[in-house]
Amino acid sequence: MRMQKEEKIVVVLLLMALGSLAVAFWAFASEEGEQDSSSDSSSQKEAGLSVEGLVLEITPTKSGGNLLLNLDSTPLPVFIPANAGAKELQARIKAGDRVNIRGTVSTFQGKDELVVSRQTDIQVLSN
């Protein structure tokens, strides 16, 4: 059984459409996979940030011996865990001090915060 000219054209057009879909799927699927992996890491942590500003408020957490700092230069609260030297930093830093802080952005209870991992990530520039 031979195909008519119109049937051959339809078959060629279908093959071209399938080829285009396969190329589009391959091209866009790899980008989505990369975005998914990067969004996973950013939701866990790993968006490094350095801020400088005046300390407006120092608040110890209710439990755990951690500290929260509020700076005039960023809306992000700065979280200093107890294992990063929160107790020593509380004695060293006062409201009104200008500081430079390095940390990673993390989400806690649906809100972003700057998390300090070491005591040396906070430098007092002036009192």
C-alpha positions in Angstrom: 0.0 0.0 0.0 1.5 3.3 -1.1 0.9 6.6 0.7 -0.5 9.5 -1.1 1.4 12.8 -1.4 -0.7 14.5 1.3 -0.2 11.6 3.7 3.6 11.8 3.2 3.5 15.5 4.0 1.5 14.8 7.2 4.0 12.2 8.3 7.0 14.5 7.7 5.3 17.3 9.6 4.5 15.0 12.5 8.1 13.8 12.7 9.3 17.5 12.6 6.9 18.4 15.4 8.1 15.4 17.5 11.7 16.3 16.9 11.1 19.9 18.0 9.3 18.8 21.2 12.2 16.4 22.0 14.8 19.2 21.5 12.7 21.6 23.6 12.2 19.0 26.4 16.0 18.3 26.5 16.9 22.0 26.5 14.5 23.1 29.2 14.6 20.0 31.4 18.3 20.5 32.2 17.8 24.1 33.2 14.9 23.2 35.5 17.1 20.6 37.2 19.8 23.1 37.8 17.3 25.6 39.2 15.9 22.9 41.5 19.3 22.0 42.9 20.2 25.7 43.5 16.9 26.5 45.1 17.3 23.6 47.5 20.7 24.9 48.7 19.5 28.5 49.0 16.6 27.4 51.1 18.9 25.5 53.4 21.6 28.3 53.5 24.6 29.3 51.5 23.8 32.7 50.2 26.9 34.5 51.6 26.5 38.1 52.6 28.5 40.8 54.3 26.9 43.9 55.9 28.1 46.9 57.7 26.1 49.1 60.0 25.2 50.5 63.4 23.9 48.1 66.0 20.4 49.3 66.9 19.5 46.5 69.3 21.0 43.4 70.9 18.6 40.7 72.1 19.4 37.5 73.8 17.1 34.6 72.8 14.9 33.1 75.4 16.7 29.8 75.3 19.9 28.4 74.0 22.2 31.4 74.8 22.0 32.8 71.2 21.9 36.5 70.2 19.9 38.5 67.7 21.3 41.8 66.4 19.4 44.5 64.5 21.4 46.8 62.3 20.4 50.1 60.7 21.7 49.0 57.2 19.6 45.8 56.7 16.2 44.6 57.5 17.6 41.1 58.1 18.1 40.2 61.8 21.6 38.9 62.5 21.5 35.5 64.4 24.6 34.6 66.4 24.4 31.0 67.8 25.9 30.2 71.2 28.5 27.9 69.5 29.7 30.9 67.5 30.6 32.9 70.6 27.4 34.7 71.4 28.3 35.2 75.0 31.7 36.7 74.3 30.2 38.9 71.5 27.5 40.2 73.8 30.2 41.4 76.2 32.1 43.1 73.4 29.4 44.7 71.3 27.0 47.4 72.4 24.2 49.3 70.8 25.6 52.2 68.7 28.7 50.3 67.6 29.5 50.2 63.9 30.2 46.6 62.9 31.0 44.6 59.8 29.3 41.1 59.8 29.8 38.2 57.4 27.3 35.3 57.4 24.9 33.2 55.4 21.3 33.9 54.7 19.0 31.3 56.2 15.3 30.9 56.7 13.9 30.5 60.2 10.1 30.2 60.7 9.5 31.6 57.2 11.7 34.7 57.6 15.2 35.3 56.3 18.1 36.0 58.7 21.8 36.5 58.5 23.5 33.6 60.4 27.0 34.1 61.8 29.1 30.9 62.0 32.2 32.2 63.8 33.0 34.9 66.3 35.6 36.3 63.9 32.9 37.0 61.3 31.9 40.1 63.4 34.3 43.0 63.5 33.7 46.1 65.6 34.8 49.1 63.5 34.0 51.9 65.9 32.3 52.4 69.3 
